[in-house]
């Protein structure tokens, strides 16, 4: 189904809006990253750390297991 001229115009306007907004959004992201303290961010994400401390220790990244699954799907 071929898009209508109105739909194409709307899509072009949408893309142009995000193209113009991109640099401003990136500046906001950089500013927020500089202001946010790493320790505070970790506490917000993981709490006081008791949950993370109770997780079992991982001795591998799981990449080998992931590749084995991918190999099964590729057969």
C-alpha positions as CSV (number, residue, x, y, z in Angstrom):
1,X,0.0,0.0,0.0
2,X,1.5,3.3,-1.1
3,X,1.4,6.1,1.5
4,X,-0.7,9.1,0.6
5,X,0.9,12.5,0.1
6,X,-0.6,13.7,3.4
7,X,0.9,10.7,5.2
8,X,4.3,11.3,3.6
9,X,4.2,15.0,4.6
10,X,3.3,14.0,8.2
11,X,6.2,11.5,8.3
12,X,8.6,14.1,7.0
13,X,7.4,16.5,9.6
14,X,7.8,13.9,12.3
15,X,11.4,13.1,11.2
16,X,12.3,16.8,11.0
17,X,10.9,17.4,14.5
18,X,13.1,14.7,16.0
19,X,16.1,15.8,14.0
20,X,15.8,19.3,15.4
21,X,15.1,18.0,19.0
22,X,18.0,15.6,19.0
23,X,20.8,18.1,19.9
24,X,18.7,19.7,22.7
25,X,17.8,16.3,24.1
26,X,21.4,15.2,24.0
27,X,22.4,18.4,25.9
28,X,19.8,17.6,28.5
29,X,21.1,14.1,28.8
30,X,24.7,15.2,29.2
31,X,23.8,17.8,31.8
32,X,21.7,15.3,33.9
33,X,24.6,12.7,33.7
34,X,27.0,15.3,35.0
35,X,24.8,16.3,37.9
36,X,23.7,12.9,39.0
37,X,26.0,11.3,41.5
38,X,26.9,7.7,40.7
39,X,26.3,6.5,44.2
40,X,22.9,8.1,44.4
41,X,22.0,6.5,41.0
42,X,23.1,3.1,42.2
43,X,21.0,3.5,45.4
44,X,18.0,4.5,43.4
45,X,18.4,1.5,41.1
46,X,19.3,-1.2,43.6
47,X,18.3,0.2,47.0
48,X,20.7,-0.3,49.9
49,X,22.5,-3.2,48.2
50,X,21.0,-6.0,50.3
51,X,19.2,-7.4,47.3
52,X,22.3,-7.5,45.2
53,X,24.3,-9.1,48.0
54,X,21.8,-11.9,48.3
55,X,22.2,-12.9,44.6
56,X,24.4,-16.0,43.9
57,X,27.9,-15.3,42.7
58,X,28.2,-15.6,38.9
59,X,31.4,-17.2,37.6
60,X,30.6,-16.7,33.9
61,X,28.9,-14.1,31.8
62,X,26.5,-16.6,30.3
63,X,27.8,-15.9,26.8
64,X,28.8,-19.6,26.2
65,X,25.3,-20.7,27.2
66,X,23.7,-18.0,25.0
67,X,25.8,-19.1,22.0
68,X,24.7,-22.7,22.6
69,X,21.1,-21.6,22.4
70,X,21.7,-19.6,19.3
71,X,23.4,-22.6,17.7
72,X,20.3,-24.8,18.4
73,X,18.1,-22.3,16.7
74,X,20.4,-22.1,13.7
75,X,20.2,-25.9,13.0
